[in-house]
Amino acid sequence: MQTSRRDFFKVAAVGGVAATVFGFDLKPAYAQLKELKIARANETRSTCPYCAVGCGVLIYTIGDRAKNVTPQVIHVEGDPDHPTNRGTLCPKGSSLEQDMLNPRRLTKPQVRRPGATDWEDISWDNALDEIARWTKKTRDDTFVEKDANGRTANRCEGISFIGGCTDTNEFNYLVVKTMRSLGLVYLENQARV
């Protein structure tokens, strides 16, 4: 039997009308499907990290509260209560689960020393110490107390800061205050949330 696209839509429309008229309610079936998918999962609200839109996402994990169990992400979807995306996600946002479960994802800080070709794992304490040391060294080396005309400048021209799209206005306010206290003049952020 040769079926055209128009015939398919006619049959689908008649079927939908018949289901409505005869009282077939699909809501319990959809609810059961969702119940099976994420029944034991914990829901966490987050923000998509990809672009400046700042879409809300719901991340479902299992094993979060169990002893000696590593939490596992099982599902990621758009947050229907989020005012920006209202439950929708772009292809990159839809792939967040794959990014979280990627075996090549970095889970600890790494550093490549001058002249080295390989990255080495370091502890979080060492990473923070190195960041603080290099920030202080760069600030000290590039701090300008007086400009060319002899006026007080008190600025650091060797460091810049850019805030991410998932940063809130409140967070960026605190970051800008902190960076200004270091004398930074090159600051930018793209807060959307």
C-alpha positions, 0 to 999 in steps of 0.5 A: 500500500502506497501512503502519502504524507497527506494520508499519514497526517489524516490518519494521525489527526483522526487517531488524535481526535478519536483518542480525545473523544473516547477519553484516552488520557495520555498524561498517566503514561507520560508521568509513568515514563518520567517516573521510571527514568528518574525515580531514584535520582536527585535533582540539581539545578544548574546553569549551562556553561557554554554561551552567554545566554545562561540557560537553566538545566536540571541534572539528575544523579544517583548515588549522591547520598549513599555511603561509599558510592560515587555519584553518577549523572543519569540525565540532563534536561532543560529547566522548565521553570528557568526564565531564560530557556523555559525547558529548552536547550540547544544541541550543546546544552543537550550534550552536557551529560556526555561532557560530564561522563567523558573519561577524558574530562580533567578532574584535578589541576594540572601544570606544564612547567617551563620547557616541559612537554607533558602536563603533571598532576598537582594537588588543589593546595599546590595549584592555589599556592602557584596561582597566588604566587604568580599573581603576586609576582605579575602584579609586582612586576607590572604595577604602575605607581605614576604615569608618564606625567608623574600623576598617581596611577596605582594600576596593574597593567599585566593582569586582566580578568573576564567573568563567565556567562554563568556568573551572577551580577552579585558574584561579578560585583564582588570579583570586580571589587577584588580585582580593583583592589589589586589595581587591575584596569582590564576587567570584563564580565558578561553576567546574564543571570 
